Each structure stands twice: as structure tokens, then as C-alpha cells.
Amino acid sequence: MTTTSATPSASSAHLSPAFPGRAPWGTANKLRAWQQGAMDRYIQEQPRDFLAVATPGAGKTTFALTLASWMLHHHVVQQVTVVAPTEHLKKQWAEAAARIGIKLDPEYSAGPLSKEYQGVAVTYAGVGVRPMLHRNRCEQRKTLVILDEIHHAGDSKSWGEACLEAFEPATRRLALTGTPFRSDTNPIPFVAYEEGRDGIRRSAADYTYGYGNALADNVVRPVIFLSYSGNMRWRTKAGDEIAARLGEPMTKDAISQAWRTALDPRGEWMPSVLRAADARLTEVRKGIPDAGGLVIASDQESARAYAKLIREITGSKATVVLSDDTGASKRIDDFAASNDRWMVAVRMVSEGVDVPRLAVGVYATTISTPLFFAQAVGRFVRSRRRGETASVFLPTVPDLLGFANEMEVERDHVLDKPKKDEEEDPYAESEKEMDEANKEQDEDTGEQEQFSFEALESEATFDRVMYNGAEFGMQAHPGSEEEQDYLGIPGLLEPDQVQMLLQKRQARQISHSKKKPDSEADLLELPADRRPVVSHKELMELRKKLNTIVGAYVHQSGKPHGVVHTELRRVCGGPPSAEATGGQLRQRIAKVQEWATRMK
């Protein structure tokens, strides 16, 4: 299997009607170019297993059900089984299938299936409980199995084994995913892995349609990320009080604690960010009248507190979704059909739930995996008409800013991790500890986090805007004209207009800043692209790189180390290396390299 980007074929350029054409259960609307291209590839090759990777909001459900309809019509299969991550999603699949004439039973649990149905919709957890039930169904009749968000089959070893046992006899298997694959190395059932030149095995998709392709095709909205930093103060388990600024170089555990302090609803950071997000929503609703906002919370207690803050800020009640039960599903459906402003949810709406009117988001959770981040952002990118934009508010945390700047990067699931010599990696042990801590918080085990702390104080500062891999803006106080410059960007813009407008706003800010006397500059007066956010580890690596390059230059030039470092400070400015920022260290590295090149 080979990974293929979605370049429309000649047959798909005119968006021919959806299969099954004259099928007895009706036809769907015309397919998008990528859906038609994936259909063409499948029908041409007729594989038993097919993996389609398509960015959230691109229309994986329509593609899968159209293909299922074609297979039923052409007697390739006699029945369909859809496996989804949640109860809500399996019902959503059944409803979508019914719209094109495929009847799936979302309540199936055991026994013979009623003749009025052509298949079932179940969850991965349900398959995990009774794999033999589903295996018997596959053995009795030719079955297409659609595995929605296939990475969930690797959530636990038992789920993966259950899927293998249940669907090994299936006639056809269609695997779907919309995100970077898992960050662990659990193999995913029915996914092929190919070994690269580096000896590392990576997942191989049969058809890939990434965010970059979808954005160019106007299938998804462009995403504007608005990042907020600020001063945090907390008390550690040992009783020490620590103060730090979110976004400044810190150790991983300090970043984790500062991040949690920011998200504490009793501080000032969350109210300030929620006010800014609501102001952004008001602006967006001028062009998209029914636009809604979503706050993704870490836990139920925080979700309720955020909803209370939203009511105080807006005067309107927020819809609160606390768990994946029947009542939660109805609340999501009711919100989707309403004109209400805000919904607050814990995790469950981060994946697959279809609320197309969501246009503004607040990432108020400490989950820091690329998979979860991409799924969360995927809730806001579904485009309904040209020109709609999405806005997502983030804390200034290195990992999150990295994910935001790599929205268009396509990733495969890496099955093998390169081995490191732990003697050469002083961070190996602490990385292991943090991986365990992250794993606990990501899986929501309810256990106390490894680094216990008490949030004391927090304040927010508007930090930067990220769009299309570039960063804009200078730091500003919440409620200031400078912040409003970015919150007030129109909600209806073409992608190139967004870029141009952000460049103009930043140029205006810089010009205004230069006219102010130094005594009035109470915030860091530097554009975002000149003050990159780096972690404590990255900063140490930059210092190590600078010292290595200076050492090589010393050997080449014959000058003492101290002389070279002093000359670098004189030419580039800034404090000694031990106190320099990431940007200053990079500047010095480039200058030494320039000097070394001249001597050759």
C-alpha cells in the first residue's frame, strides 16, 4: 500500500454523481473531488483492506457510506458493520446511513438482526465485550466493516485483540481516521506498516487527504489561533511558592503546573480568555449569525465552573456536556440545532461529533498529544460556505504552539521509536516520568497528577496570533485596543485575506509601539515571530549547540572562548548565554557560523 495525496483524477475533476447511481435505496448528493478520487481508487483496486486518512471536516462519513452503498448494490457484501468510538457517534452513523437508504441498527446487542436492517452500528468497547458475536455475524454473511477513527482499536490491548478476532473473517474492511495516529507504538489492527530507509515502520495509507489539500479546496475553514500568556503563581507539594510567566522557558513539570494554574477557574486567566473568546464570537456572528463556541475542559468540576463564568460574562446559559451518555447526546444535538452561543464539554466532543456551526473554541484542557489536539481543532474547521474562518484560543505552551504551527503537516503512525543511548541523553529518565504523567492525564484515570500543586494566582496577557505557520502580534493587556485589533478580524475572509490582514495589524502595532516612550512599555515590545516560545530542554540544547559551534570556531580562529562570547554579545546584544532567550541564542549561532564561513 502506498500513501497518496488527494490529486483529483480526470474522472473526479467534474465531481460525478455519488455511487450507487440507480441503487434501490436512492442516491447521495455529488461527491467532493477527494471522495470521488478515493472511490475511484477503491473500485479500481478492490482491496480487502483500505485505509483512508482524511482531515476532520472533510467528509469521511459520506465517503464511507457511499462506498458501502456501492458494495451492497454490486453484491460485493451483504451487510455492513460500523464500529465507532462512542455511543453518540454510532447513533450519528446510523442516522447518516439512513439518509442514503442504508438501515443500521444502533441498538444491536445480540441475537439475529431484524430483516429491516442491513447492518449494525456498534462501539469499540462493545466489540471488546463480545468479539465472537461479531465474528459469527461476519462468518454467516459477506460483511463490510467500517472502522471509524481506527486508532481507537489501539486504545487498549484487549480492544485491538477483540477487533482482530471479530473482524478477521470480514469480506472487506474500510479503516478511517482524521488525525495524526497514536503517539504510542501499539500496532493498530488491519493497518499496514512499511519500513522506511531508517528502519522504522510507519503506517501506510491507501488514500490521504490532508488539511492543506482541504483548505486549498475550500472544504475546511482556515484556523486562526489566538494564544495567551501571563503571570502564574502556585504552591508546590513541598509548600514552596513559585511564580513564572506562561510561555517562558521552564522544565516540563513547571510548564505543567503553570498551565494548570492558568486553567484554574478561580484565577483571572480563564475569565479574561473567555471574555476575549466571547468578543471574538460576537464579531464572527456578524458574518455567521448562528456561529457557536465550544470550551473543551479537563474535568467535570472545571466544566461547571467555566459554564458559570460564561453566564456571568454573557448573561446567557451555556450548554454543559459532562459525559458520554444518552442525555449528553441529546444536549449536543439540541445545541447543534439551536442558535445558542456556548457549549462546555469534557473531552467527548473532541472527536467525530458533528456541530458544523462551531466556529470559536477555547482549548482549556491539559491534554498535550498531537492526536487529541488535532481532533479538538477538527471540531471547528468544517466549512459550510466559502470565507468562514475558525478561531481557537490557547495558552502559550510550547507543545500547543508547535501543534498549531504544524496544522498542515501530515503524519503517519510510527511503530518503532529510534533507540537513544541514555548515557548521552540526560533527559531520558525525566522524559519517561513525564510520559507516564501525560499518559495518566490523557487517559483520564482520575488519579492524582504526579506533580501536585495548588493554584494561587493567574493573569492573562494577549500573546500572539498564529495562522498558516506564521506568527503575528505583540503582547497586549486584555481589553486593550491592541488585543481588539485581532479579536475584531472579520469572521468571513478568504485564506489569503486573513494573512494580509494579520500582517497589516502587526505592522500597525509595531509602528504604534515605536512612537511610545520606553517608560510606557510595560509588556515585551517584540513581534511574536521574534520571541519564539521554547521549552527548558530546547533552551539547553540551543546553549549546547552554541558552545559546540563556538568551540569549533575557537579552534579555527585561535581566539579564546571568552573573547568570542564577548564579541557575540557586543554584535548581537543581549545578556550572557546562561540568561539569553531562544531567539538570542539562535542569532548568535547564525553569527558564529557566518564568521566561520568567512574564514574558509
Secondary structure, 3 states (H helix, E strand, C coil): CCCCCCCCCCCCCCCCCCCCCCCCCCCCCCCCHHHHHHHHHHHHHCCCEEEEEECCCCCHHHHHHHHHHHHHHCCCCCEEEEEECCHHHHHHHHHHHHHCCCCEECCCCCCCCCCCCCEEEEEHHHHHHCHHHHHHHHHHCCEEEEECCHHHHHCCHHHHHHHHHHHCCCCEEEEEECCCCCCCCCCCCCCCEEECCCCCEEECCCEEECHHHHHHCCCECCEEEEEEEEEEEEEECCCCEEEEEECCCCCHHHHHHHHHHHHCCCCCHHHHHHHHHHHHHHHHHHHCCCCEEEEEECCHHHHHHHHHHHHHHHCCCCEEECCCCHHHHHHHHHHHHCCCCEEEEECHHHCCCCCCCEEEEEEECCCCCHHHHHHHHHCCCECCCCCECEEEEEECCHHHHHHHHCCCCCCCCECCCCCCCHHHCCCHHHHHHHHHHHHHHHCCCCCCCCCCEEEEEECCEEEEEEECCEEECCCECCCCHHHHHHHCCCCECCHHHHHHHHHHHHHHHHHHHHHCCHHHCCCCCCCHHHCCCCCHHHHHHHHHHHHHHHHHHHHHHCCCHHHHHHHHHHHHCCCCHHHCCHHHHHHHHHHHHHHHHHHC
